[in-house]
Amino acid sequence: METTREGDIYAEPLRLLCILAHPDDESMGFGGILARYAAEGVATYLITATRGERGWQGRPEDDPGPEALARIREAELREAAAVLGLQRVHLMGCCRWA
Amino acid sequence: MGLSYREALLLLPPLLLLTALWTALSAYPPERVSATGASGIVSRAILRRRIFLALVAISLLGVAGEALVDLWAVIYLRGLGAEALASSAAFALFSGAMVAGRLANSTLIVRWGAAAAIRCTAAAAASAALLLALGGVLPSVVAFALLALGVAGVLPTALSAARELLADEGEAAVNGIVATTYLGFVVGPPTIGWLAELCGLQPALLIFLAVIAAVMYGLSREL
């Protein structure tokens, strides 16, 4: 019984889903792992809770605002996803709770 | 090879249960934490304080150790021939070990102080190096879990020690430590990669762990 169940898992094509808080966590934290698995043929996916709306590190007066910043962070994330070989990226936009 | 994903995940519940028992025995935080210092701006004067530099080095290496586990552990295990599924489960184990390490660290500080906590980190790094030197998937999984346990509490330890030991400039010290912390995340993993290209991943990890163990042990005397 155990062997059958284990066998079934290994028979499936491997998929890796990463659920992270912010755009850039995928590169800072474990980008190497995602790239390695993607290179091995594992289908890799990413969900981020926020769109990086509040990810401004510079002077407050230069902050472009949540919407503009989210667009910048999303563009950066999609570029990173291409480098890391991610198949799909989904940004949840849960910033109101972040 | 050597370890199934199920075995890797089975190591996690006992670890978290032990941590819950360990932390249930002490109240934390030990006292009310209040803001100190005037501006919180890092001054030139604080940059010359030996204890501040020691705490920066400790937190930098601690965070670099966390980044090592996050980024290199799974890649190393895959290189040893561990299954992709088992390696991913091991990653969950390392993340759980970091949670356990951070929780357990508070009890360690309350009972034995910051210096003892940092010496435990040094011991964990040294033990992890010995286990990695043995080779094989299982000793390596235990090594990374041990390292994750050991380094997870370093940053909170350094921050609370800064508050205590640099009471007059506690706020600025905390700001300075947090600012340099990101350097550990950004510089640590590529440094290991660069070393790995020169001498191979296992020697690179061993060198890095030896540095963490030696520096942490040496600087614990400053606390």
Contacts between the chains, C-beta under 8 A, distances in Angstrom:
chain1	res1	chain2	res2	distance
A	6	B	4	7.2
A	6	B	6	7.6
A	9	B	5	8.0
A	9	B	85	6.9
A	10	B	83	7.9
A	10	B	85	7.1
A	14	B	84	5.6
A	14	B	85	6.9
A	16	B	88	6.6
A	28	B	185	5.8
A	28	B	186	7.3
A	29	B	67	8.0
A	29	B	70	5.1
A	29	B	71	7.3
A	30	B	70	5.0
A	30	B	71	5.3
A	30	B	74	7.4
A	30	B	91	7.7
A	31	B	71	7.4
A	32	B	71	4.8
A	32	B	72	7.1
A	32	B	75	5.7
A	32	B	189	7.0
A	32	B	193	7.9
A	33	B	71	6.7
A	33	B	74	4.8
A	33	B	75	6.3
A	33	B	91	7.2
A	36	B	74	7.5
A	36	B	75	5.4
A	36	B	78	6.5
A	37	B	84	6.6
A	40	B	78	7.9
A	40	B	84	6.7
A	42	B	84	6.2
